[in-house]
Amino acid sequence: MKTWFVTGASRGFGRELTEQLLARGDRVAATLRDPARLDDLAAAHGDRLWRAALDVTDTERLRTVVDAAFADLGRVDVVVSNAGSGVFGAAEELTDAQIESLIATNLTSSIQLARAALPHLRARRGGLLLQVSSMGAQIAFPGFSLYHVSKWGIEGFYESLAQEVGPFGIATMLVEPGMIRTSFYESAEHAPPHPAYEHLHGPRVAVEDMPGDQELVVAAMISAADRDDPPRRLVLGSDAHRLMTDALRARLAEVDAQRDTAARTDRW
């Protein structure tokens, strides 16, 4: 039996992950703004579900909740940073409040969660930090720049973090799903439209037309986390694999084409 700490457990991946873990007999420390939303799971699974109210943008509260979970449960094997949000809109359309809120939720809170958990994981010389990321950390779509900022940013953080904590036996995993049928798109905000960006305001892909299945994605996440050597990146969805591969190849080709001009700035 493993013990998991999960943020954003009220809906989407977080709720699905909590359900699947409890169903297989694991313990879950589930955090969300309103713990009552998990009353049905608490009734079914008893003390294997530990709950705490948490707004992940409240760093002081986040640290308190992480410390309490480790203290109450004795150990946590996997820390899952799942809470997140999205904002549709061109960069110029975004409000200052939307920028600050999304960065706080998707980027700053993810960094602070890892920092809060690390002393506990170091003390036991092991554990897994699992960050829910996106194929949007490797590619970019117009009208979604702020979301990409948060995902490209957290992947840079984890690239460095993995090297820092590996010597302590702590593993990291970035989960990069494609377009998955979840509540994420329905709950995403929209920036106030500007007539200059009318070309971005057309119909979007409907959730029911997205190829990825939430239940299968979460099952794959659990399976990968169970491995003795979890992958540093877990790509989920054929669309994610295709689009990321194309983007990375194009980026590599652009860099490779500049080999000679790059060398001209060397001192020797």
N, C-alpha and C positions, 0 to 999 in steps of 0.2 A: 504494500500500500504506500503510495506516494502522497505528499502534501504539496498543494499548489496554492499560490497567491495570485489572484486574478483581479485586475482593475477593469472597470466598465462592464460589470457582470449583469447589468439589467436587460441588455438586448444584444442582438447580433452575435458576433463571434463569442463575446464574453458569456452571454447566457448559454449558448450552445455548448461552449467548452465546459462550463460549470455542470450542465446537465449530463454530458457524456462522462465526465470524470466521476461524478457521484454515482452514476449508474454502474460503473465498473468497480466501485468500492474504494475509491480514493477519498482523501480529505481535501476540502477546498476552503480557503480563506477568500471569500468573495467580497469585493468592495464596490460600492455604488452609492449614488446620492440618496436613494431611498431603499434601505434594506428590506422594507415590507414587500417589495416587488418579488422577493424570493421566498415569501411565506410558504408557498406550495412546496418548494424544494426542502425547506426546513422541516415541514410536517412529514415529508416522505423519508428524509435521510437523517434526521436528528442531529446529533453533535458532530457528524462528519462535515456539516456545513457551518463554518464560522463566518459571521457577517459583521461588517462595519460600514457606517456611513462615511463616505469620502467624496469630496470634490478634489480631483487630482491637482487642480491648480493651487490649492492651499498647501504649500510646501510643509509648513509646520505640522499641520494635521496629517499629511501623508507620512511624515517620519514617525509620528506618534502611532499611527495605525500599523505601519510595518513593524515597529518594535513590539507592539502588543501582539501581533499575530505570531511572531517568532517566540515570544515569551509564553503565550497561552498554548501554542501547539507543539512547542519543544523543538521543532525543526520545520523548515520549508525547503522542499527539494527543487521546485521550479517557480520562478517569479515571472509572471506574465504581464507585460505592459501592453494592454489592449485598448484602454480608453482613448477615444479619438473623435474628431469631427471633421467636417469638410465645408468649404465655402466655394460656390460657383461664382465666377465673375472675373472679368479682365482686371489686371493689376491696377489700372486707373480707376476702376469702378469700386474697388474695395474700400470700406470705411476703416478709419483708424481703429475703431473698437473691434471690428472683425479680425484685423491683423493681429492685434494684441491677444485676443481671446484664442484664436487658433494656435498661435505659436505657444502660448501658455499651456494649452491642452495637449497638443500633439508632440511638441518638442521639449519644452522646459520640464514638464511633468515626467516625461519618460526618462530624461537625464536624472532628475531628482529621485525617481523611484529606484533606479539602478544604484545611485549613490547611497540611498538609505538601506538597501538590502546588502550591499557589499560587506560591511563589517560582520554581519551575521554569517554570510557565506564563507568569508575568509576564516572565521573562527572554526568552522567545521571542515575547511579545506575541500569544498566542493559545492556543487549545485549548478543550476542552469538559469541564465537570464534570457528569457524569450521575449523578443520585441516584435510585435505585430507591425510590419511595415507594408509594403505594397510594390507592385511592379512600377508604380509611380515614383519610386526612388531611383529608377534607372532610365525612365523615359519621361516625357512631358507632353501634356495636352494643353492647347490654348484654353483660357478661361478657368484654369485650375492651378494657377501659379503658386498660390499661397499654400495649398496642400502639398505641392511638390517641394516647396521650401522646407516644410516640416519633415517630409520623408527623406529627402536627400540629406538634410541635416542630421537626422538621427542615425542614418547609416554611416555617415562620417564619424559620428561619435562612437558607434559600435565597432568600426574598423580599428580605431585606436584602443578602445576599452578591451577588446578581445586580447590584444597583445599585452595589456597591463595586468589582466587578471588570470590569464592562462597559467602562469606559474603557481597559482594558488589552487589549481584544480577546478577552477570555475569556467564553465563553458558558456558561450553565447550563441544565440541563433536568431537571425532575422528572417521572418516569414514574409514572403513576397507573393501574395495572391494576385490573380488577374481580376477580371470583372465578375464578382460573385453576387448572387441574389441574396442580399441582406437588407436590413433596415437603414443602412448607412446613407444610401442615396436619398431616401425619403426624408431623413432628418437633417440633411445638409442644408445650410443656409444659402441664400442667393443675394449677391450684392445688388445695390440699387442700379438698375440698368441705365447706361449712357447711350444716347442715340448713335454716337460714333462707332460703337461696338455692336451694332445690330447684327453683323455677320456672325457673331458668337451666340446669338440668342435663339437659334433654331431648335428644333426638337432634338432631344438627347435619346440615347439608347434606353429603352424601357427596362425596368428591373427584371420583368419576366422574360426578356430576350437575352439576358446575360447568361453566359455559358456555365459559370461556376456554381457548384452546389455547396451551400454553407455547411451542411452536415458532413460531407465528404472532406471538405477543407479542414475542418476542425479535427476529424479523425486522423487525417494525415499529419497534422501538427502534433497530436498526442503520440502517434507512432514514432515520429522523428525525435521527439523529446525523450522517449523511452530508450533510445539507442545509447550505447556507451560512448559513441563518438558522434553526437548530433552534428549535422552540417552547419557551417557558419551561415549559409543562406539556404532557405527552403523555397523553391519556386513552385507555385501551385496554380495550375490552369494552363491549358495549351496556348491560350491567347497571351498569357504572361511570358511563356517561354519564347513564343514567336516574336513578340514585339520587343522584348528585352534583348534577344539575340540580334535582331536587326539593328537596334539602336547602338548596342555595344560594338558591333562590327563597323558601323558607320563612324562611330567616334574613334575607334582604333585606326581606321583607315585615314582619318583626318590627321591624327597625331603622327602616324607613320610617314605621311607625305611631307612632314616638316622636319624630318630627321636632319637633313643637311643645314637648313636655315637655323635650327635650334643650336647646332654645334658651333655656329659662327660667333656666339656670345661667350664661348669658353675662353678662359685665359690661357689655357695650354691644351 
